[in-house]
Amino acid sequence: MKTDIDKELLKKADKCPHNFICLTTGQKPRCAISEIVNDKVHFLECRPPFICNYQHSFGSSFICTCPVRKEIYKKQGT
């Protein structure tokens, strides 16, 4: 499923090292969201096996701060 993301939001994610592969048709976002707190903090199910500038450790968990990934979750629920 292709997700349309506003161009201004894409500009905010200028540190993406993967050229927005999560938006490519047929691709799923690489980092699975397990929980969201206050519609702002997106916890990952596990640490993805790749380097991402938007992935940060939070205690023994990891969070995603990517504005594009957050929008994908908001629109698709995945």
C-alpha positions in Angstrom: 0.0 0.0 0.0 1.4 3.4 -0.9 1.0 6.2 1.6 1.0 9.8 0.4 3.1 12.0 2.7 3.1 15.8 2.5 6.2 17.2 0.9 6.8 19.5 3.9 6.8 16.5 6.2 9.3 14.8 4.0 11.6 17.8 4.2 11.5 17.5 8.0 12.9 14.0 7.7 16.0 15.1 6.0 18.2 12.7 8.0 16.7 9.6 6.4 19.6 7.3 5.4 17.3 4.9 3.5 15.8 7.3 0.9 12.3 6.8 2.3 12.0 3.1 1.4 9.1 2.9 3.8 7.1 4.8 1.2 7.9 2.5 -1.7 5.0 0.5 -3.0 5.0 -3.0 -1.5 7.3 -2.2 1.3 6.4 -2.1 4.9 8.0 0.2 7.4 11.1 -1.5 8.7 10.5 -0.6 12.3 7.4 -2.0 13.9 5.6 0.3 16.4 4.5 -1.5 19.6 3.1 1.3 21.6 2.5 5.1 21.4 2.4 7.4 24.4 0.4 10.7 24.2 0.4 10.4 20.4 4.0 11.6 20.5 6.4 8.9 21.7 6.5 5.8 19.3 8.1 2.8 20.9 9.5 0.1 18.6 8.8 -3.6 19.1 12.5 -4.3 18.9 15.7 -2.6 17.7 15.8 -2.8 13.9 18.9 -4.4 12.5 19.9 -1.3 10.5 21.2 2.2 11.3 18.7 5.0 11.4 19.1 8.6 12.6 15.6 8.6 14.0 16.0 5.5 16.3 17.0 6.2 19.9 17.4 4.1 23.0 15.1 4.8 25.8 16.1 2.7 28.8 15.9 -0.9 27.6 13.5 0.1 24.7 13.9 2.0 21.5 11.8 4.9 20.2 11.3 6.3 16.7 11.4 10.1 16.1 11.0 10.0 12.3 8.1 12.3 11.3 7.5 10.2 8.2 7.2 7.0 10.1 4.9 8.6 12.6 2.6 9.8 9.8 2.6 6.3 8.2 1.4 4.9 11.5 -1.2 7.6 11.9 -2.6 6.9 8.4 -2.3 3.1 8.3 -2.1 2.0 11.9 1.0 -0.1 11.2 
